[in-house]
């Protein structure tokens, strides 16, 4: 009888623990945002993109001008090659290669991984992204979200997201932009 009482006590103790476990775990809350939609509603982002496009076109024209100049130099060289001495040929070839190298370096300077366009994009876009991040964080803190996922990101892997948990408009309101 004593063994049965001990077993019964252990079972009751286990049941009490199991009953209390769900109370200790909190359900995690999730929300979605559509970053493309949010950014399309922020006029500063549109202006920044327009500035980036303009400067990019200007720099691209500079690079293309150098490439065109190198191409013209090469065509002239091809037309004159039969009349040139070995020294003149070598000099013209070096001039053409120098012009091509200059175009390549200018392209890298403007469009490379740490180039001017990258730096310009950082200076124009980062403050906007930081502002959006802070608004999302504030909403997340207020509403107790554990995770907020960007539904517009191709890498998010969301197949379906209920519009009920999409807080994109709330983020826009927090940023001071009404539903436009």
N, C-alpha and C positions, 0 to 999 in steps of 0.2 A: 504494500500500500504506500509505503514511503517512496518507492521508486516511481510509482504512478504519479504521486504528488509532485515530485521533482520534475518529471517529464512534462506534466501539465503546467507547471510554473515556467519551464523553459519555453514551451509552446506559446503561452500567454505573453511572455516577455518578447519573444520573436514577433508575435502578431502586433504588439504595441509598437515595436520599432518600425515594422513595415507600415503600420498605419500612420506613423509620424513622418516617414520619409517624404511622401508627396508634399507635406506642408513646408518642408525645408527647401525644396527645389522651386525656383521661380520659373514661370514660363517666359521664354525669351520672346521679345517683340521685334518684328521686322518691318521695314518700310522700303519702298522703292522711290527712286527719283529718276527723272529723264534729263540727264545733263545737257543733251543736245537741245531739248525744248527750253530748259532754263536759260542756256546761253543765247538762244535765239530771241529771247524776250529781254535781254539786257543790252540796251543801246550802246553802252561803253564797249562791250565785246564786239559788236558790229563795227564800231568806229575803229577799234584796234585792228580788226581783221582787214579793214579797208586800207589802213595805214601800212600794214604789213604787205598787202598786195601791191600797193603803189611802190614802196621801196624795193620790193622783190623785182618788179618789172624794170625799174631803173637800173638795178644792179645787173640783172640778166642782160639788158641792152649793152651795158659796158663790156661784159664778158663776150657777148656775141660780136661786138665791134672788134675786139682783139682777135677773135677767131677768124672773122672775115678778113681782117688785115693779114693774118698769117696765111690764109688761103690764097689771097691775092698775091702775096709774096711768093708762094709756092708755084702758082700758075705762071708768073713772070719768070721764075727760075726755070721752069720746064721749057718755056719758049726760048730762053737765052742759053740754055745749057750747052748747046753745040758750039757756041761762040766764046765760051768762058774757058780760062785756063784752070788748072787744078786748084791753084790758090784761090781764084775767084769763086769757083764752085764750092770749095770748103767754107769760104767766108759767107757766101749766100746761104748755105745749109745751116751754118751756125746761127745766122740772123733769124732764119725761119724757126729753128728749134727754140731760140731764145724767146721769140714772140709767142710760140705755142706754150712754152713754159710759163710765160707771164700771164697768159689767159688762164691756164690751169691754176696757177697760184691765186689769181684774183677770184676765180670761182670758189676755190677752197676757203679763201678769206671771207667771202660773203656767205657761202652756202654750206660750208663744212660743219661737222658736228659741234664745234665750238665757235662757229662763224658769227658774223655780224647779224645775220637774220635770226639765228638762235638767240643771241643776246637781246635783240630788239623784241622778239616774241616774249622772252622771259620778262622784260621790263614792262611790257604792255598787258600781257595776259595774266601773269602771276598774281597781281593785286586783285583782279576780278575773281580768279579761282580761290584765292585766300578768303575773300569776302563770302563767296558761296559756301566754302567749307565751314566757315564760322557760323553761318546761318543754319546749315545742316546740323552742325554739332549742337547749337543751342536748341533746336527743335528736338533733336535726339535726347538731349538731357531733360528737357521739359516733359516729353512724352514717354520716356523710359525705353527707347529703342536700343536693342543690343546690336543691331546690324542694319545698315542702310546700303542698299545695292543700287548701282546705276544700271537701269534697264536698257539704256541706249548703247552701252558698251558691248562690243561684239564678243568680248571674252567673258562676259558675266555668265553665260550659259543659262539664262532665264528663258524658259519656254513659255511660261505664263505667269503674269503678275496681276493680281486683282487691282483694279483701279482704286479700290477702297484703301489700299495701303500706300498708294502713290502720293507722296507729299511734295511734289514739284511745285504746285501752286502755292503751297504754304511757304516754301523756301523763297519763292518770288515775292510774296507778301512781306516776309521778314526782311528782304533786301529793299523793300520800298517800291516794288513794281506791282501794280494791280494787274489782274488778269486782263491781258490786252488782246 
